[in-house]
């Protein structure tokens, strides 16, 4: 498998997802701005998303994919299909019970996530109702994660990478077609989440059937739990759940803090987070997606050289692309925010506040992406305890940074703490991989980092100096002009960055890599 070609495919589909995501955020910002009701929606949406990451993309994927790869490579198709059926059965019934409990306890859950919303009873009640509408989303998304793990193990990356587009299209359709007909338009966004989850499940079914791995869910939960493979997945999920829970606990704390700050703070952070997800998705998620199955296979075959080489390739590509992306987010925060969101109810104050959060995220972007590359280095070896220990320390450090930053820079302090915490996490993960002898850096890193650092400085100077010539707020009535100006600055920044690398002797052919 050509990793460059696969990464380009996954990144391209992820780019489509992020573009439709930006369109969705543009429509939400224009129609609803940043208010108590948008805070209520973002809080409500964060609750099923939190559980999705816990049950699906987080703990479940980390525990399931390495064991699935082992079964596929060593035990044959029949044993692998039985494992898939039994895991799907257990996962489905656990999530049914979780969803019913969540719907019943929605007021308590919302209070735990954002007690500050109680200052606005209407917003709090709206958040409770939207939480109840969206809670079944975790069932659909957990199945999507199960399907994605299976398809990625079979090197079928395109469908899992495309599925988020359907959620964004559901948002866009609901904002344009459904919201105007509801007495409380923001409820259309909650309905969009539920419909988007259904669509994402539907698109996976044919792909799973084609490879003979469409899960069969039964009522025989005890028989499924008796499967030794399921028990191994569950044993791995316990520490993995704790590891993911640490990150989600930090998110809950940050959401609660934001709900007590100026009204709109939750929304400003959410809009900035959406912009930050563009580079993290294109690189971090895409690389993590293709690396975990390849690393799992290398581990199951005992190929330590391939294992270390895959990590080295992923880390170099991360520094090559994540460092300039972080610098661009920080330097171009206001032009990006105004161009994408400064319309309708999204006013100049929201531009300023969202830009502050985006600058803070940009500082820690490299850490956020590195964690997605380094953590699979442990997960593929079915070592989840080490990342857990690191995550606990990072949680404590992140909250200490909140105490330092939030009193001075409010909601932007929350974003800065998350980014710096991710950098700290990445540093400890890297040290752990080196200490255990799992990763051995290949020659040339010092020169490579010097070249990248020099090119990033030049790019940031070009972008910052050019952007400072224009008053982006005053260009609100000329959206096409803003788009053209931002596009021109981005092209100049990209050209200066890669041009500088080439002049310093960097050669892109050195990044070509394949995996068996």
Buried (B, 14 or more C-beta within 10 A) or exposed (E): BEBBEBBEBBBBBBBBBBEBBBBBBBBBBBBBBBBBBBBBBBBBBBBBBBBBBBBBBBBBBBBBBBBBBBBBBEEEEEBBBBBBBBBBBBBBBBBEEBBEEBBEBBBEBBBEBBBBBEEBEEBBBBBBBBBBBBBBBBBBBBBBBBBBBBBBBBEBBBBBBBBBBBBBBBBBBBBEEBBEEEEEBBBBBBBBBBBBBBBBBEBBEEBBEEEEBBBEBBEEBEEBEEBEBBEBBBBBBBBBBBBBBBBBBBBBBBBBBBBEBEBBBBBBBBBBBBBBBBBBBBBBBBBBBBBBBBBBBBBBEEBBEBBBBBBBBBBBBBBBBBBBBBBBBBBBBBBBBBBBBBBEBBBEEBBBBBBBBBBBBBBBBBBBBBBBBBBBBBBBBBBBBBBBBBBBBBBEBBBEBBEEBBEEBBBBBBBBBBBBBBBBBBBBBBEBBEEEEBBBBBEEEEEBEEBBEBBBEBBBBBBBEBBEEBEBEEBBEEBEEBEEBBEEBBEBBBEBBBEBBEEEEBEEEEBEBEBE
